[in-house]
Amino acid sequence: MELATLKTEPRTLLGSAESRRIRRAGRIPTVVYGLDQAPHSCTVDAKAFDTEFHKGNRTFKLAIAGKEEAALLKDVQFDTYGKDVLHIDFHRVDLTVKVRVAVPLAFVGTPELNAAAIVDHVSEDIHVECLPTDIPASLEVKLDGMQVGQRIEAKDVKLPAGVTLSDDMHKVLVTYHWRHAEPAAAEAAPAAEAAKPEAAAKPEAKK
């Protein structure tokens, strides 16, 4: 996979006020670290990053001081409304060495129709291991044909070539279950109550 390139500019002044100034100028405060190198403070263009981020890209080539470094997106801090990016952390990576990353899940399809049942999305992502250039933007979880009482686990997700599961294989991703207790369970409750011994009547006080 061809990596998107983000051009960086050095950032020498730190602090909240400087970060606000950088964001007003249409750039995002960024830190690049890892591979036993000193952390590098810089900025990237907000529009360019936003475009690649929403494409699902998580590995980039960062143009730093006239050379390109491969880096994996490690953390993105958003504002209170989850709209604007406030800060980015990148981790330098060796493109020939596999990494373990969390990949978001995309739930597609419709289970067997039943008005008394509900689909419960238990997990939003799973961890996989692959080369930085093979990281999927997302992984599909197909709900077609799912019946009430069934669930889908991490081991059931089809992975692309070169990508292996690095999570609990029985991690529950989605379940399809009754909205309320099943009738059999509901009927058992009164029966259980009936089986309880009745309390002895309290004798009336003698007059």
Sine and cosine of phi, psi and omega as CSV:
sin_phi,cos_phi,sin_psi,cos_psi,sin_omega,cos_omega
0.00,0.00,0.74,-0.68,0.03,-1.00
-0.97,0.25,0.78,-0.63,-0.03,-1.00
-1.00,0.08,0.64,-0.77,0.08,-1.00
-0.96,0.28,0.58,-0.81,0.01,-1.00
-0.97,-0.26,0.74,-0.68,0.09,-1.00
-0.91,-0.42,0.81,-0.59,0.04,-1.00
-0.99,0.14,0.69,-0.73,0.00,-1.00
-0.91,-0.41,0.37,-0.93,0.13,-0.99
-0.81,-0.59,0.65,-0.76,-0.03,-1.00
-0.89,0.46,0.53,-0.85,0.04,-1.00
-0.83,-0.55,0.93,-0.36,-0.06,-1.00
-0.99,-0.14,-0.51,0.86,0.00,-1.00
-0.99,-0.12,0.73,-0.69,-0.01,-1.00
-0.92,-0.39,0.02,-1.00,0.02,-1.00
0.94,-0.33,0.32,-0.95,-0.07,-1.00
-0.89,0.45,-0.68,0.74,-0.03,-1.00
-0.89,0.45,-0.67,0.74,0.01,-1.00
-0.92,0.39,-0.61,0.79,0.02,-1.00
-0.89,0.45,-0.64,0.77,0.03,-1.00
-0.90,0.43,-0.64,0.77,0.02,-1.00
-0.89,0.46,-0.67,0.74,0.01,-1.00
-0.89,0.47,-0.69,0.73,-0.01,-1.00
-0.93,0.37,-0.58,0.81,0.05,-1.00
-0.91,0.42,-0.46,0.89,0.01,-1.00
-0.99,0.11,0.08,1.00,0.06,-1.00
1.00,0.09,0.36,0.93,0.02,-1.00
-0.81,-0.58,0.22,-0.98,-0.06,-1.00
-0.85,-0.52,0.80,-0.60,0.10,-0.99
-0.87,0.50,0.72,-0.69,-0.12,-0.99
-0.65,-0.76,0.55,-0.84,0.12,-0.99
-0.81,-0.59,0.72,-0.70,0.04,-1.00
-0.89,-0.46,0.79,-0.62,-0.03,-1.00
-0.59,-0.81,0.04,-1.00,0.06,-1.00
0.96,-0.28,0.12,-0.99,-0.04,-1.00
0.81,0.58,0.62,0.78,0.08,-1.00
0.85,0.53,0.48,0.88,0.08,-1.00
-0.93,-0.38,0.40,-0.91,0.00,-1.00
-0.91,0.42,0.60,-0.80,0.06,-1.00
-0.86,0.52,0.59,-0.81,-0.03,-1.00
-0.85,-0.53,0.86,-0.52,0.03,-1.00
-1.00,-0.03,0.77,-0.64,-0.04,-1.00
-0.43,-0.90,-0.16,-0.99,0.08,-1.00
-0.70,-0.72,0.42,-0.91,0.10,-1.00
-0.77,-0.64,0.41,-0.91,0.01,-1.00
-0.92,0.39,0.79,-0.61,-0.09,-1.00
-0.89,0.45,-0.69,0.72,-0.04,-1.00
-0.92,0.40,-0.66,0.75,0.00,-1.00
-0.90,0.44,-0.68,0.73,0.01,-1.00
-0.91,0.41,-0.71,0.71,-0.04,-1.00
-0.86,0.52,-0.65,0.76,0.00,-1.00
-0.88,0.48,-0.75,0.66,-0.03,-1.00
-0.94,0.33,-0.60,0.80,-0.01,-1.00
-0.89,0.46,-0.67,0.74,-0.02,-1.00
-0.98,0.21,-0.17,0.98,0.17,-0.98
-0.98,0.17,-0.20,0.98,-0.03,-1.00
0.99,-0.10,0.09,1.00,0.00,-1.00
-0.94,0.34,0.72,-0.69,0.02,-1.00
-0.80,-0.60,-0.19,0.98,0.07,-1.00
-0.89,-0.46,0.73,-0.69,-0.11,-0.99
-0.72,-0.70,0.27,-0.96,0.26,-0.97
-0.97,-0.24,0.85,-0.53,0.00,-1.00
-0.98,-0.21,0.84,-0.55,0.05,-1.00
-0.99,0.12,0.96,-0.27,-0.05,-1.00
-0.83,-0.55,0.87,-0.49,0.08,-1.00
0.77,0.64,0.71,0.70,0.09,-1.00
1.00,0.09,0.03,1.00,0.05,-1.00
-0.71,-0.70,0.30,-0.95,-0.02,-1.00
-0.96,-0.28,0.69,-0.72,0.04,-1.00
-0.82,-0.57,0.72,-0.69,0.07,-1.00
-0.98,0.22,0.71,-0.71,-0.04,-1.00
-0.56,-0.83,0.58,-0.81,0.01,-1.00
-0.98,-0.22,0.73,-0.69,0.03,-1.00
-0.92,0.39,0.86,-0.51,-0.05,-1.00
-0.96,-0.27,-0.58,0.82,-0.04,-1.00
-0.42,-0.91,0.67,-0.74,0.07,-1.00
-0.79,-0.61,0.85,-0.52,0.01,-1.00
-0.98,-0.19,0.82,-0.57,0.00,-1.00
-0.97,-0.24,0.26,-0.97,0.07,-1.00
-0.96,0.28,-0.01,-1.00,-0.07,-1.00
-0.83,0.56,-0.54,0.84,-0.06,-1.00
-1.00,0.00,0.01,1.00,0.01,-1.00
0.93,0.36,0.41,0.91,-0.07,-1.00
-0.96,-0.28,-0.85,0.52,-0.07,-1.00
-1.00,-0.07,0.64,-0.77,0.02,-1.00
-0.99,0.13,0.76,-0.64,-0.02,-1.00
-0.99,-0.13,-0.55,0.84,-0.08,-1.00
-0.33,-0.94,0.51,-0.86,0.00,-1.00
-0.76,-0.65,0.65,-0.76,0.16,-0.99
-0.90,-0.44,0.77,-0.64,0.10,-0.99
-0.89,-0.45,0.55,-0.84,0.07,-1.00
-0.89,-0.46,0.84,-0.54,0.02,-1.00
-0.87,0.49,0.62,-0.78,-0.01,-1.00
-0.70,-0.72,0.41,-0.91,0.14,-0.99
-1.00,-0.06,0.87,-0.50,-0.09,-1.00
-0.92,0.40,-0.18,0.98,0.01,-1.00
-0.99,-0.13,0.01,1.00,-0.04,-1.00
-0.91,-0.42,0.75,-0.66,-0.02,-1.00
-0.93,0.37,0.51,-0.86,0.03,-1.00
-0.81,-0.59,0.39,-0.92,0.06,-1.00
-0.96,-0.27,0.84,-0.54,-0.06,-1.00
-0.68,-0.74,0.38,-0.93,0.10,-0.99
-1.00,-0.03,0.77,-0.64,-0.01,-1.00
-0.90,-0.43,0.77,-0.64,0.00,-1.00
-0.91,0.41,0.48,-0.88,0.01,-1.00
-0.99,-0.17,0.60,-0.80,0.07,-1.00
-0.88,-0.47,0.94,-0.35,-0.03,-1.00
-1.00,0.09,0.85,-0.52,-0.06,-1.00
-0.80,-0.61,0.43,-0.90,0.04,-1.00
1.00,0.02,0.05,-1.00,-0.06,-1.00
-0.75,-0.67,0.75,-0.66,0.03,-1.00
-0.96,0.28,0.07,-1.00,0.05,-1.00
-0.84,0.55,0.80,-0.61,-0.09,-1.00
-0.91,0.40,0.80,-0.61,0.07,-1.00
-0.41,-0.91,0.93,-0.37,-0.09,-1.00
-0.90,0.43,-0.34,0.94,-0.04,-1.00
-1.00,-0.04,0.06,1.00,-0.05,-1.00
-0.87,-0.50,0.30,-0.95,-0.04,-1.00
-0.65,-0.76,0.59,-0.81,0.07,-1.00
-1.00,0.01,0.80,-0.60,-0.02,-1.00
-0.91,-0.42,0.93,-0.36,0.03,-1.00
-0.99,0.16,0.98,-0.21,-0.12,-0.99
-0.99,0.16,-0.63,0.77,-0.05,-1.00
-0.82,-0.57,0.55,-0.83,0.00,-1.00
-0.98,-0.18,-0.27,0.96,-0.01,-1.00
-0.41,-0.91,0.18,-0.98,0.15,-0.99
-0.69,-0.72,0.41,-0.91,0.03,-1.00
-1.00,-0.03,0.70,-0.72,0.05,-1.00
-0.75,-0.66,0.21,-0.98,0.04,-1.00
-0.81,-0.59,0.74,-0.67,-0.01,-1.00
-0.19,-0.98,0.07,-1.00,0.10,-0.99
-0.94,0.34,0.48,-0.88,-0.01,-1.00
-0.82,0.57,-0.49,0.87,-0.01,-1.00
-0.99,0.14,-0.13,0.99,-0.04,-1.00
-0.95,-0.31,0.14,0.99,-0.05,-1.00
-0.92,0.40,0.85,-0.52,0.00,-1.00
-0.94,0.33,0.53,-0.85,0.08,-1.00
-0.92,0.38,-0.57,0.82,0.05,-1.00
-0.28,-0.96,0.20,-0.98,0.03,-1.00
-0.81,-0.59,0.75,-0.66,-0.03,-1.00
-0.98,0.19,0.69,-0.73,0.15,-0.99
-0.88,-0.47,0.94,-0.35,-0.11,-0.99
-1.00,0.02,0.81,-0.59,-0.03,-1.00
-0.99,-0.15,-0.11,0.99,-0.03,-1.00
-0.83,0.56,0.75,-0.66,0.06,-1.00
0.99,0.15,-0.01,1.00,-0.01,-1.00
-0.93,0.37,0.72,-0.70,-0.02,-1.00
-0.94,-0.34,0.38,-0.93,0.00,-1.00
-0.84,0.54,0.74,-0.67,-0.02,-1.00
0.99,-0.16,-0.17,0.99,0.00,-1.00
-1.00,-0.05,0.32,-0.95,0.08,-1.00
-0.59,-0.81,0.34,-0.94,0.04,-1.00
-0.90,-0.44,0.75,-0.66,-0.02,-1.00
-0.94,-0.33,0.19,-0.98,-0.04,-1.00
-0.83,0.56,-0.59,0.81,-0.04,-1.00
-0.92,0.39,-0.28,0.96,-0.04,-1.00
-1.00,0.07,-0.16,0.99,-0.04,-1.00
-0.99,0.16,0.75,-0.66,0.04,-1.00
-0.98,0.19,0.83,-0.55,-0.04,-1.00
-0.97,-0.23,0.56,-0.83,0.03,-1.00
-0.92,0.39,0.27,-0.96,0.05,-1.00
-0.86,0.50,0.69,-0.72,0.02,-1.00
1.00,0.05,-0.04,1.00,-0.02,-1.00
-0.90,-0.43,0.78,-0.63,-0.01,-1.00
-0.84,-0.54,0.48,-0.88,0.00,-1.00
-0.94,0.33,0.73,-0.68,0.04,-1.00
-0.78,-0.63,0.68,0.73,-0.06,-1.00
-0.66,-0.76,0.13,-0.99,0.10,-0.99
-0.88,0.48,0.87,-0.50,-0.07,-1.00
-0.89,0.46,-0.39,0.92,-0.01,-1.00
-0.98,-0.17,0.24,0.97,0.06,-1.00
-0.87,0.49,0.82,-0.57,-0.05,-1.00
-0.98,0.19,0.79,-0.62,-0.01,-1.00
-0.98,-0.18,-0.66,0.75,-0.02,-1.00
-0.44,-0.90,0.58,-0.81,0.07,-1.00
-0.79,-0.61,0.42,-0.91,0.06,-1.00
-0.81,-0.59,0.96,-0.29,-0.15,-0.99
-0.66,-0.75,0.20,-0.98,0.01,-1.00
-0.91,0.41,0.57,-0.82,0.05,-1.00
-0.90,0.43,-0.56,0.83,0.01,-1.00
-0.79,-0.62,-0.02,-1.00,0.00,-1.00
-0.88,0.47,0.57,-0.82,0.03,-1.00
-0.91,0.41,0.48,-0.88,-0.04,-1.00
-0.78,0.62,-0.65,0.76,-0.03,-1.00
-0.86,0.51,-0.64,0.77,-0.02,-1.00
-0.94,0.33,-0.62,0.79,-0.01,-1.00
-0.91,0.41,-0.61,0.79,-0.01,-1.00
-0.95,0.31,-0.47,0.88,-0.05,-1.00
-0.94,0.34,-0.49,0.87,-0.06,-1.00
-0.89,0.46,-0.77,0.64,0.03,-1.00
-0.87,0.49,-0.60,0.80,-0.01,-1.00
-0.89,0.46,-0.63,0.78,-0.01,-1.00
-0.91,0.41,-0.64,0.77,0.01,-1.00
-0.90,0.44,-0.63,0.78,-0.03,-1.00
-0.92,0.40,-0.47,0.88,-0.06,-1.00
-0.97,0.23,-0.28,0.96,-0.03,-1.00
-0.94,0.33,0.67,-0.75,0.03,-1.00
-0.92,0.40,0.65,-0.76,0.01,-1.00
-0.96,0.27,0.57,-0.82,0.02,-1.00
-0.94,0.33,0.62,-0.79,0.00,-1.00
-0.91,0.42,0.64,-0.76,0.00,-1.00
-0.91,0.42,0.69,-0.73,-0.01,-1.00
-0.96,0.27,0.84,-0.55,-0.05,-1.00
-0.89,0.45,0.58,-0.81,0.01,-1.00
-0.96,0.28,0.56,-0.83,-0.01,-1.00
-0.94,0.35,0.64,-0.77,0.01,-1.00
-0.94,0.35,0.66,-0.75,0.02,-1.00
-1.00,0.02,0.00,0.00,0.00,0.00
